[in-house]
Amino acid sequence: MQLETERLILRKFEADDAERLFLLDSDPEVVKYVCTPPAKDISESENVIKMIQQQYEDNGVGRFAVIEKKSNLLIGWSGLKFITTEINGYKNIYDLGYRFIPEFWGQGYAIESAKASLDFGFYDLDLPVIYACAHSENTGSNHILSKLGFENKGEFEEPDGICFWYELKREKYNSKK
């Protein structure tokens, strides 16, 4: 299973992705607004890949490795995750997420990969709604979610601060398809 955009390939994570994933997850700027500290050892990234691969098996979806076609490098991850634990009173929902290595920020990759993931969720999986959340101080991510058409439905408390809760219904989604 693989998604493709003009500049990106979104594919399942492979064990060989650990080094680039560690580059992403060990950067304090990347994990500034999430509830996990920067990774200290590549084994943490190897374990994350195993966890995501298990999600593919258990739920049929999971975050995708994002490969830039031009460089053939893993530049981040993006995609849907089936959330089985409760978050903001919701459970058994599909969540859109993305994270990129800072040198690739500001180039439209988050929006490009997110649109591919939303198309997949709404048109291939036939989902009626997709959710997302972002730390209230993460202006970049909040801007991206708004630009994608997500509606801010309020806020909730997380251990690392206030997060905004977003919802996008299929009939409100503005895809190019």
N, CA and C of each residue as an Amber inpcrd file, in Angstrom:
protein
   531
   0.8580000  -1.1880000   0.0000000   0.0000000   0.0000000   0.0000000
   0.8880000   1.2310000   0.0000000   0.6030000   2.1210000  -0.9130000
   1.4220000   3.3150000  -1.0790000   0.5660000   4.4230000  -1.6700000
   0.7940000   5.6540000  -1.2280000   0.1340000   6.8230000  -1.7950000
   1.2020000   7.6640000  -2.4720000   0.7930000   8.3770000  -3.5120000
   1.7750000   9.1880000  -4.2250000   1.1870000  10.5510000  -4.5420000
   2.0170000  11.5850000  -4.4030000   1.6400000  12.9420000  -4.7790000
   2.6640000  13.4210000  -5.8010000   2.5630000  14.6690000  -6.1730000
   3.4990000  15.2170000  -7.1520000   4.9480000  15.0930000  -6.6880000
   5.1970000  15.3650000  -5.4030000   6.5800000  15.3930000  -4.9060000
   6.9140000  14.3100000  -3.8910000   5.9110000  13.5440000  -3.4700000
   6.0930000  12.6360000  -2.3360000   5.5780000  11.2230000  -2.6080000
   6.1770000  10.2770000  -1.9070000   5.6670000   8.9170000  -1.8140000
   5.3810000   8.6680000  -0.3380000   4.1760000   8.2230000  -0.0350000
   3.8050000   7.8390000   1.3210000   3.6750000   6.3250000   1.3070000
   4.5160000   5.6590000   2.0960000   4.5220000   4.2020000   2.1140000
   4.6340000   3.7060000   3.5560000   4.3800000   2.4190000   3.7190000
   4.4990000   1.8210000   5.0490000   5.9440000   1.9130000   5.5310000
   6.0790000   2.0570000   6.8290000   7.4160000   2.0900000   7.4270000
   8.0920000   0.7390000   7.3030000   9.3960000   0.7770000   7.0870000
  10.2420000  -0.4110000   7.0090000  11.3350000  -0.2960000   8.0610000
  11.9060000  -1.4230000   8.4580000  12.9610000  -1.4290000   9.4820000
  14.1180000  -0.5100000   9.0940000  14.4220000  -0.4200000   7.8070000
  15.5320000   0.4210000   7.3340000  15.2890000   1.9170000   7.5270000
  14.0900000   2.3070000   7.9130000  13.7700000   3.7210000   8.1040000
  14.2100000   4.2480000   9.4720000  14.7440000   3.3910000  10.3220000
  15.0420000   3.7800000  11.7040000  16.0090000   4.9560000  11.8070000
  17.0260000   4.9840000  10.9840000  18.0270000   6.0540000  11.0870000
  17.4090000   7.4270000  10.8000000  16.6300000   7.5160000   9.7400000
  15.9980000   8.8000000   9.3980000  14.8990000   9.1660000  10.3970000
  14.1750000   8.1520000  10.8910000  13.1490000   8.4190000  11.9040000
  13.7980000   8.9260000  13.1800000  14.9530000   8.3810000  13.5330000
  15.6760000   8.8540000  14.7120000  16.1030000  10.3130000  14.5260000
  16.5350000  10.6730000  13.3320000  16.8930000  12.0550000  13.0290000
  15.7060000  12.9780000  13.3110000  14.5240000  12.5350000  12.9560000
  13.2930000  13.2900000  13.1980000  12.9570000  13.3380000  14.6900000
  12.8550000  12.1710000  15.2990000  12.3660000  12.0690000  16.6820000
  13.3580000  12.5510000  17.7460000  14.6230000  12.7030000  17.3910000
  15.6090000  13.1700000  18.3650000  15.7570000  14.6910000  18.3520000
  15.0730000  15.3560000  17.4510000  15.1640000  16.8130000  17.3360000
  14.1870000  17.4790000  18.3120000  14.6920000  18.2540000  19.2700000
  13.8070000  18.9010000  20.2560000  12.7520000  19.8150000  19.6280000
  13.0650000  20.4580000  18.5030000  12.0910000  21.3310000  17.8440000
  10.9240000  20.5310000  17.2640000  11.1990000  19.3300000  16.8060000
  10.1590000  18.4870000  16.2020000   9.1690000  18.0100000  17.2620000
   9.6630000  17.6350000  18.4240000   8.7960000  17.0690000  19.4690000
   8.4010000  18.1010000  20.5230000   8.6290000  19.3610000  20.2320000
   8.3420000  20.4430000  21.1810000   6.9030000  20.4220000  21.6830000
   5.9520000  20.0980000  20.8140000   4.5330000  20.1780000  21.1680000
   3.8530000  18.8190000  21.3160000   4.6370000  17.7630000  21.5250000
   4.0420000  16.4500000  21.7610000   4.4580000  15.9610000  23.1470000
   3.7870000  14.9620000  23.6350000   3.9970000  14.5100000  25.0190000
   5.1930000  13.5730000  25.1870000   6.1080000  13.5620000  24.2380000
   7.2580000  12.6740000  24.3660000   8.5480000  13.4820000  24.2670000
   9.5420000  13.1250000  25.0640000  10.8360000  13.8070000  24.9700000
  11.5740000  13.3700000  23.7060000  12.5930000  14.1280000  23.2990000
  13.3720000  13.7100000  22.1240000  13.9630000  12.3170000  22.3270000
  13.9850000  11.5330000  21.2610000  14.5680000  10.1870000  21.3290000
  16.0580000  10.3050000  21.6390000  16.5630000   9.4040000  22.4630000
  17.9760000   9.4340000  22.8670000  18.7940000   8.3400000  22.1740000
  18.1030000   7.3320000  21.6400000  18.7950000   6.1800000  21.0650000
  17.9950000   5.6640000  19.8730000  18.6900000   5.1810000  18.8680000
  18.0170000   4.7000000  17.6530000  17.0640000   3.5370000  17.9460000
  17.3070000   2.8140000  19.0320000  16.4060000   1.7020000  19.3770000
  14.9860000   2.2080000  19.6450000  14.8560000   3.4430000  20.1190000
  13.5240000   4.0230000  20.3260000  12.7860000   4.1430000  18.9950000
  13.5030000   4.5730000  17.9620000  12.8940000   4.7010000  16.6290000
  12.5800000   3.3240000  16.0490000  13.4400000   2.3550000  16.2980000
  13.1670000   0.9870000  15.8470000  11.8870000   0.4710000  16.4850000
  11.6980000   0.7690000  17.7770000  10.4840000   0.3400000  18.4720000
   9.2400000   1.0550000  17.9440000   9.3810000   2.3390000  17.6020000
   8.2610000   3.0830000  17.0290000   7.8450000   2.4370000  15.7060000
   8.8060000   2.0740000  14.8810000   8.4980000   1.4320000  13.6020000
   7.7570000   0.1150000  13.8300000   8.2040000  -0.6820000  14.7870000
   7.5140000  -1.9390000  15.0980000   6.0820000  -1.6780000  15.5560000
   5.8920000  -0.6380000  16.3720000   4.5640000  -0.2890000  16.8640000
   3.6520000   0.1120000  15.6900000   4.1700000   0.9400000  14.7760000
   3.3810000   1.3670000  13.6200000   3.0730000   0.1740000  12.7180000
   4.0410000  -0.7090000  12.5210000   3.8040000  -1.9100000  11.7050000
   2.7190000  -2.7750000  12.3300000   2.6800000  -2.8340000  13.6580000
   1.6220000  -3.5910000  14.3400000   0.2640000  -2.9240000  14.1080000
   0.2430000  -1.5930000  14.0590000  -1.0050000  -0.8840000  13.7750000
  -1.5100000  -1.2170000  12.3720000  -0.5950000  -1.3480000  11.4120000
  -1.0080000  -1.7580000  10.0620000  -1.7280000  -3.1060000  10.1490000
  -1.1440000  -4.0320000  10.9200000  -1.7250000  -5.3800000  11.0590000
  -3.0690000  -5.3400000  11.7840000  -3.1080000  -4.6290000  12.9180000
  -4.2970000  -4.6390000  13.7710000  -5.4500000  -3.8080000  13.2110000
  -5.1270000  -2.6550000  12.5960000  -6.1570000  -1.6890000  12.2350000
  -6.2610000  -1.3900000  10.7440000  -5.3420000  -1.9320000   9.9560000
  -5.3680000  -1.6750000   8.5210000  -4.8260000  -0.3200000   8.1100000
  -4.4940000   0.5190000   9.0630000  -3.9050000   1.8330000   8.7950000
  -2.8490000   2.1410000   9.8460000  -2.0500000   3.1310000   9.5430000
  -1.0290000   3.6420000  10.4520000  -0.3050000   4.7540000   9.7390000
   0.4960000   5.4930000  10.4700000   1.2430000   6.5890000   9.8480000
   2.1520000   6.0350000   8.7520000   2.3250000   6.8210000   7.6900000
   3.1880000   6.4500000   6.5740000   4.5190000   7.1880000   6.6410000
   5.5670000   6.5310000   6.2000000   6.8450000   7.2000000   5.9720000
   6.6570000   8.0900000   4.7560000   7.1240000   9.3380000   4.8390000
   7.0200000  10.2680000   3.7170000   8.3990000  10.3700000   3.0660000
   8.4460000   9.9970000   1.8010000   9.6890000  10.0040000   1.0340000
   9.6130000  11.1250000   0.0010000  10.6080000  12.0000000   0.0210000
  10.6910000  13.0510000  -0.9890000  11.2330000  12.4260000  -2.2700000
  10.4890000  12.5510000  -3.3590000  10.9050000  11.9350000  -4.6230000
  12.2540000  12.4670000  -5.1020000  12.4610000  13.7750000  -4.9840000
  13.6700000  14.4160000  -5.5000000  14.9450000  13.8530000  -4.8670000
  14.9190000  13.6470000  -3.5450000  16.1140000  13.1700000  -2.8260000
  16.0600000  11.6820000  -2.4950000  14.8650000  11.0950000  -2.5850000
  14.6250000   9.7110000  -2.1700000  14.8970000   9.4970000  -0.6780000
  14.7400000  10.5660000   0.1100000  14.9620000  10.4940000   1.5530000
  13.6400000  10.4940000   2.3120000  13.6270000   9.7950000   3.4500000
  12.5090000   9.8990000   4.3740000  12.6250000  11.2750000   5.0250000
  11.5840000  12.0960000   4.8640000  11.6320000  13.4530000   5.3980000
  10.6670000  13.6460000   6.5610000   9.8860000  12.6120000   6.8770000
   8.9380000  12.7000000   7.9760000   7.9160000  11.5860000   7.8830000
   6.8170000  11.7900000   8.5830000   5.7020000  10.8540000   8.4770000
   4.3960000  11.6310000   8.4170000   3.3780000  10.9750000   7.9000000
   2.0660000  11.5860000   7.7580000   1.0470000  10.4710000   7.6040000
  -0.1770000  10.7680000   7.9380000  -1.2110000   9.7770000   7.6790000
  -2.2110000   9.6190000   8.7960000  -3.0160000   8.5970000   8.6190000
  -4.0960000   8.2990000   9.5520000  -3.6510000   7.2600000  10.5690000
  -4.1990000   7.3980000  11.7520000  -3.9870000   6.4190000  12.8120000
  -5.3550000   6.1400000  13.4260000  -5.6350000   4.8710000  13.6580000
  -6.8750000   4.4990000  14.3310000  -6.6130000   4.5600000  15.8260000
  -7.2770000   5.4750000  16.5100000  -7.0660000   5.7050000  17.9450000
  -8.0600000   4.8480000  18.7300000  -7.5440000   3.8970000  19.4910000
  -8.4160000   2.9910000  20.2530000  -8.5310000   3.3880000  21.7270000
  -7.6520000   4.2790000  22.1790000  -7.7440000   4.7750000  23.5490000
  -8.4870000   6.1080000  23.5370000  -9.0520000   6.4810000  24.6550000
  -9.8430000   7.7130000  24.6920000  -8.9610000   8.9550000  24.6350000
  -9.3580000   9.8880000  23.7850000  -8.7150000  11.1950000  23.6980000
  -9.8210000  12.2410000  23.5600000  -9.8600000  13.1700000  24.4840000
 -10.8710000  14.2350000  24.4950000 -12.2960000  13.6800000  24.4300000
 -12.5130000  12.5380000  25.0790000 -13.8440000  11.9290000  25.1050000
 -14.1820000  11.0890000  23.8850000 -13.2550000  10.9650000  22.9410000
 -13.4650000  10.1890000  21.7170000 -12.6150000   8.9210000  21.7580000
 -13.1290000   7.8890000  21.1130000 -12.4450000   6.5940000  21.0710000
 -12.8180000   5.9020000  19.7640000 -11.9140000   5.0570000  19.2540000
 -12.1440000   4.3450000  17.9950000 -12.4270000   5.3190000  16.8530000
 -11.4940000   6.2380000  16.6840000 -11.5960000   7.2800000  15.6620000
 -10.3410000   7.2700000  14.7910000 -10.4430000   7.9210000  13.6520000
  -9.2900000   8.0840000  12.7680000  -8.7380000   9.4920000  12.9430000
  -7.4400000   9.5480000  13.1910000  -6.7370000  10.7870000  13.4980000
  -5.7100000  11.0600000  12.4090000  -5.6800000  12.2880000  11.9140000
  -4.6550000  12.7040000  10.9640000  -3.4840000  13.3020000  11.7340000
  -2.2810000  12.8910000  11.3660000  -1.0940000  13.4610000  11.9790000
   0.0250000  13.5670000  10.9680000   1.0410000  14.3590000  11.3090000
   2.2050000  14.5360000  10.4440000   3.3340000  15.1050000  11.2890000
   4.5330000  14.8170000  10.8700000   5.7270000  15.3360000  11.5310000
   6.8650000  15.2890000  10.5150000   7.6240000  16.3720000  10.4150000
   8.6860000  16.4580000   9.4120000   9.9980000  16.9550000  10.0080000
  11.0970000  16.5470000   9.4040000  12.4210000  17.0330000   9.7630000
  12.4530000  18.5350000   9.4450000  12.9620000  19.3690000  10.3630000
  12.8800000  20.8260000  10.1910000  13.3850000  21.3790000   8.8580000
  14.4020000  20.7960000   8.2700000  14.9030000  21.3340000   6.9990000
  13.8650000  21.2260000   5.8810000  12.7880000  20.4610000   6.1340000
  11.7340000  20.2980000   5.1380000  10.4620000  21.0670000   5.5160000
  10.5130000  21.8440000   6.5910000   9.3760000  22.6670000   6.9970000
   9.2040000  23.8170000   6.0000000   7.9750000  24.2950000   5.8890000
   7.6990000  25.4760000   5.0870000   7.7060000  25.2530000   3.5840000
   7.6850000  23.9970000   3.1610000   7.7130000  23.6960000   1.7250000
   6.3990000  23.0840000   1.2290000   5.3940000  23.0560000   2.1020000
   4.0910000  22.5310000   1.7080000   3.9570000  21.0250000   1.7890000
   4.9680000  20.3400000   2.3380000   4.9190000  18.8720000   2.4020000
   3.8490000  18.3630000   3.3570000   3.6180000  19.0670000   4.4640000
   2.5890000  18.6150000   5.4140000   1.2150000  18.6490000   4.7590000
   0.9080000  19.7390000   4.0700000  -0.3950000  19.8420000   3.4040000
  -0.5070000  18.8250000   2.2760000   0.5380000  18.6950000   1.4860000
   0.5180000  17.7610000   0.3560000   0.3070000  16.3200000   0.8270000
   1.0290000  15.9270000   1.8590000   0.8910000  14.5550000   2.3680000
  -0.4400000  14.3660000   3.0910000  -0.8850000  15.4030000   3.7990000
  -2.1660000  15.3090000   4.5110000  -3.3230000  15.1570000   3.5350000
  -3.2780000  15.8880000   2.4210000  -4.3530000  15.7530000   1.4190000
  -4.4060000  14.3300000   0.8670000  -3.2420000  13.7410000   0.6120000
  -3.2220000  12.3530000   0.1290000  -3.8330000  11.4210000   1.1740000
  -3.5250000  11.6730000   2.4420000  -4.0660000  10.8440000   3.5250000
  -5.5710000  11.0510000   3.6830000  -6.0210000  12.2860000   3.5460000
  -7.4610000  12.5570000   3.6430000  -8.2130000  11.9390000   2.4730000
  -7.6520000  12.0500000   1.2630000  -8.2690000  11.3930000   0.1060000
  -8.4070000   9.8960000   0.3650000  -7.3490000   9.2830000   0.8780000
  -7.3590000   7.8570000   1.1960000  -8.4510000   7.5490000   2.2280000
  -8.5060000   8.3480000   3.2780000  -9.4890000   8.1090000   4.3350000
 -10.9240000   8.2830000   3.8770000 -11.1890000   9.3560000   3.1590000
 -12.5620000   9.6340000   2.7500000 -13.0130000   8.8040000   1.5560000
 -12.1310000   8.5550000   0.6000000 -12.5500000   7.9010000  -0.6410000
 -12.2390000   6.4070000  -0.6930000 -11.1270000   5.9900000  -0.1020000
 -10.8000000   4.5590000  -0.1110000 -11.3770000   3.8420000   1.1050000
 -11.2530000   4.4540000   2.2780000 -11.7920000   3.8360000   3.5000000
 -13.2480000   4.2200000   3.7410000 -13.7610000   5.1980000   2.9970000
 -15.1460000   5.6580000   3.1100000 -15.4840000   6.1550000   4.5170000
 -14.5550000   6.8780000   5.1250000 -14.7800000   7.4080000   6.4680000
 -15.6960000   8.6290000   6.4090000 -16.6190000   8.7610000   7.3510000
 -17.4910000   9.9380000   7.3640000 -16.8180000  11.1670000   7.9910000
 -15.8320000  10.9240000   8.8800000 -15.1850000  12.0260000   9.5970000
 -13.7620000  11.6210000   9.9680000 -12.8690000  12.5940000   9.9700000
 -11.4850000  12.3990000  10.4120000 -11.1840000  13.5020000  11.4190000
 -10.4830000  13.1590000  12.4780000 -10.1530000  14.0940000  13.5400000
  -8.6620000  14.4230000  13.5280000  -8.3090000  15.4650000  14.2440000
  -6.9100000  15.8310000  14.4390000  -6.8380000  16.6850000  15.6950000
  -5.6620000  16.7470000  16.2740000  -5.4620000  17.6620000  17.4000000
  -4.0690000  18.2640000  17.2940000  -3.9280000  19.4520000  17.8530000
  -2.6450000  20.1370000  17.8380000  -2.5280000  20.9900000  19.0840000
  -1.3380000  21.0690000  19.6170000  -1.0670000  21.9110000  20.7710000
  -1.4570000  23.3540000  20.4340000  -2.0590000  24.0410000  21.3770000
  -2.5460000  25.4040000  21.1170000  -1.4330000  26.3580000  20.7010000
  -0.2040000  26.1110000  21.1170000   0.9120000  27.0000000  20.7760000
   1.6130000  26.6020000  19.4740000   1.1930000  25.4900000  18.8760000
   1.8080000  25.0320000  17.6300000   1.1170000  25.7340000  16.4590000
   1.5050000  26.9800000  16.2320000   0.8310000  27.7910000  15.2220000
   0.9340000  27.1830000  13.8280000   2.0700000  26.5710000  13.5020000
   2.2360000  25.9590000  12.1820000   1.2250000  24.8660000  11.9380000
   1.1070000  23.9420000  12.8800000   0.1830000  22.8200000  12.7160000
  -1.2690000  23.2880000  12.7290000  -1.5950000  24.2280000  13.5910000
  -2.9660000  24.7460000  13.6290000  -3.3200000  25.4370000  12.3170000
  -2.3840000  26.1460000  11.7260000  -2.6080000  26.7980000  10.4280000
  -2.8480000  25.7480000   9.3410000  -2.0500000  24.6940000   9.3370000
  -2.1870000  23.6300000   8.3390000  -3.5630000  22.9730000   8.4440000
  -3.9800000  22.6440000   9.6630000  -5.2850000  21.9840000   9.8390000
  -6.4230000  22.8870000   9.3690000  -6.3370000  24.1750000   9.6680000
  -7.3640000  25.1120000   9.1900000  -7.3580000  25.1900000   7.6740000
  -6.1840000  25.2510000   7.0870000  -6.0570000  25.3390000   5.6250000
  -6.6320000  24.0920000   4.9420000  -6.5250000  22.9380000   5.6040000
  -7.0720000  21.6950000   5.0600000  -8.5930000  21.6170000   5.1830000
  -9.1900000  22.5410000   5.9480000 -10.6390000  22.5560000   6.1020000
 -11.1340000  22.0130000   7.4310000 -10.2250000  21.6210000   8.3230000
 -10.6390000  21.1330000   9.6270000 -11.3050000  22.2580000  10.4200000
 -12.3220000  21.8990000  11.1830000 -13.0290000  22.8500000  12.0320000
 -12.5760000  22.6560000  13.4750000 -12.1590000  23.7430000  14.0990000
 -11.7510000  23.7040000  15.5000000 -13.0110000  23.5350000  16.3510000
 -13.0850000  22.4190000  17.0670000 -14.2710000  22.0970000  17.8610000
 -14.0760000  22.3760000  19.3480000 -12.9410000  23.0040000  19.7020000
 -12.7220000  23.3370000  21.1010000 -11.3410000  22.9130000  21.5630000
 -11.1580000  22.9380000  22.8640000  -9.8460000  22.6000000  23.4060000
  -9.9720000  21.6010000  24.5430000  -8.8590000  20.9450000  24.8330000
  -8.8050000  20.0020000  25.9450000  -7.4020000  20.0230000  26.5360000
  -7.3150000  19.5610000  27.7620000  -6.0540000  19.5820000  28.5080000
  -5.2800000  18.2880000  28.2810000  -4.0080000  18.4380000  27.9970000
  -3.0620000  17.3250000  27.8750000  -1.9470000  17.5750000  28.8770000
  -1.1480000  16.5650000  29.2090000  -0.0570000  16.7850000  30.1760000
   0.9030000  17.9110000  29.7780000   1.0480000  18.1530000  28.4720000
   1.9820000  19.2010000  28.0310000   1.2890000  20.5240000  27.7050000
   0.0050000  20.6500000  28.0290000  -0.6900000  21.9130000  27.8210000
  -2.0410000  21.7580000  27.1540000  -2.5510000  22.8650000  26.6540000
  -3.8690000  22.8980000  26.0010000  -3.7140000  22.5040000  24.5300000
  -4.6150000  21.6310000  24.0800000  -4.6360000  21.2270000  22.6770000
  -5.9750000  21.6130000  22.0680000  -5.9450000  21.9180000  20.7830000
  -7.1700000  22.1720000  20.0390000  -7.6180000  20.8630000  19.3880000
  -8.9410000  20.6560000  19.3670000  -9.5460000  19.4600000  18.7970000
 -10.2040000  19.8280000  17.4740000  -9.8580000  19.1070000  16.4330000
 -10.3470000  19.4060000  15.0850000 -11.1510000  18.2470000  14.5220000
 -12.0930000  18.6110000  13.6410000 -12.9460000  17.6360000  12.9700000
 -13.1100000  18.0480000  11.5070000 -13.0650000  17.0610000  10.6340000
 -13.3380000  17.3050000   9.2160000 -14.2870000  16.2250000   8.7270000
 -15.4690000  16.6490000   8.3190000 -16.4540000  15.7180000   7.7730000
 -16.2530000  15.6090000   6.2670000 -16.5080000  14.4130000   5.7600000
 -16.2920000  14.1470000   4.3380000 -16.9960000  15.1720000   3.4480000
 -18.2320000  15.5240000   3.7790000 -18.9810000  16.4430000   2.8980000
 -18.3940000  17.8620000   2.9220000 -17.5590000  18.1680000   3.8990000
 -16.9230000  19.4950000   3.9790000 -15.5190000  19.4810000   3.3700000
 -15.0340000  18.2920000   3.0350000 -13.6610000  18.1750000   2.5390000
 -13.5660000  18.6770000   1.1120000 -12.6070000  19.5230000   0.8660000
 -12.4200000  20.1340000  -0.4510000 -11.2140000  19.5160000  -1.1470000
 -11.3950000  18.3660000  -1.7530000 -10.3060000  17.6790000  -2.4370000
 -10.2700000  18.0650000  -3.9010000  -9.1460000  17.7950000  -4.5110000
  -9.0190000  18.0360000  -5.9500000  -9.5730000  16.8690000  -6.7530000
  -9.9560000  15.7710000  -6.0750000 -10.4880000  14.6050000  -6.8030000
 -11.8270000  14.9080000  -7.4090000
